[in-house]
């Protein structure tokens, strides 16, 4: 999957399942280019979310929720994911 399509898919899925005030998704794949296990077509994604819904929960619960929403994308297209919630 092309990175811009993946970013749009992530944004759409999260927006449909979580009440958001703001979301920013960045491709940080350049951070993993030299890693031994880096695979072409797998991306490092940084997600910054502003959400009262998520900030009222524990970080573990919020992260688990996002991982469950993005399960397919994580399995197929994401090498690494960073999640920031405020």
Buried (B, 14 or more C-beta within 10 A) or exposed (E): BEBEEBBEBBBEBBEEBBEBEEBEBEBEBEBBEEEEEBEEEBBBBBBBBBBEBBEEBEEEEBBEBBEEBBEEBBEEBBBBBEBEBE
